Amino acid sequence: MSGGHFDYRQSYLGYIAEQLEEDIQYNDVEYDSSKMDDDHYGYQLQPETIEYMKTMVEELYKLKELLKEYDYAVSGDTSEQSFLDAARLVYGARQEETC
């Protein structure tokens, strides 16, 4: 499949999610000046902040995949219906409003 509508930039959302996951993983690691500069240490964030970060990670991965589905649809690799099916799985069915 070719894709490319977003110039494959939607993949960057995955990198952001991975960085957040790393920040979560190392959050409780205290800074130690005797460690190497490339050693991980945490930010000592509050538990509530960590919970929001976990939610952001989930949303970023969902959005990345949904953007890929949209990319494929508008690039002619799949169909709009394929995108809608994926979007409905992520966000649920939307009701059309009538006047």
C-alpha positions in Angstrom: 0.0 0.0 0.0 1.3 3.4 -0.9 -0.3 5.9 1.4 1.7 9.1 1.8 -1.2 11.7 2.1 0.5 13.0 5.3 4.0 12.3 4.0 4.1 9.5 6.6 4.2 12.1 9.4 1.5 10.3 11.4 4.2 7.8 12.4 5.6 10.6 14.6 2.6 10.2 16.9 4.0 6.7 17.7 7.4 8.2 18.6 5.7 10.7 21.0 3.7 7.8 22.6 6.9 5.8 23.0 8.6 8.8 24.7 5.6 9.2 27.1 5.8 5.4 27.9 9.5 5.8 28.7 8.8 8.8 30.9 6.2 6.8 32.7 8.5 3.8 33.1 11.3 5.8 34.6 9.2 8.4 36.5 10.3 7.1 40.0 14.0 6.9 39.2 15.7 9.7 41.1 18.4 11.8 39.6 21.9 10.7 40.6 24.8 12.9 39.5 27.2 9.9 39.7 25.4 8.1 36.8 26.3 8.4 33.2 24.7 11.2 31.3 22.7 8.8 29.1 21.2 7.0 32.1 17.5 7.4 32.6 16.0 9.3 35.5 12.5 10.4 36.1 10.6 13.6 36.5 9.0 12.6 39.8 5.5 13.3 38.5 2.4 12.9 40.6 0.3 9.7 40.1 -2.6 11.8 38.6 -0.2 13.1 35.9 0.9 9.6 35.1 -2.7 8.5 34.7 -3.3 11.3 32.2 -0.1 10.4 30.4 -1.3 6.8 30.0 -4.5 8.0 28.5 -2.5 10.2 26.1 -0.4 7.2 25.0 -3.6 5.2 24.3 -5.1 8.1 22.3 -1.9 8.7 20.3 -1.7 5.1 19.2 -5.4 5.1 18.2 -5.0 8.4 16.3 -1.9 7.2 14.6 -3.7 4.0 13.3 -6.8 5.9 12.3 -4.8 8.5 10.4 -3.1 5.6 8.6 -6.5 4.2 7.6 -7.6 7.7 6.4 -4.3 8.0 4.5 -4.9 4.7 2.7 -8.5 5.6 1.9 -7.7 9.0 0.3 -4.7 7.6 -1.5 -6.9 5.0 -3.2 -5.4 2.0 -1.5 -8.6 1.2 0.4 -12.0 2.8 0.6 -13.7 5.5 2.6 -15.8 2.6 4.0 -12.7 1.0 5.4 -11.8 4.2 7.1 -15.3 4.6 8.5 -15.2 1.0 9.8 -12.0 1.7 11.6 -13.2 5.1 12.9 -16.4 3.5 14.3 -14.3 1.0 16.1 -12.3 3.7 17.8 -14.9 6.4 18.4 -18.2 4.6 18.0 -20.9 5.2 15.5 -22.0 8.8 15.0 -25.6 9.8 14.6 -26.4 12.2 11.8 -28.3 15.2 13.0 -31.5 16.1 11.1 -33.2 19.4 11.3 
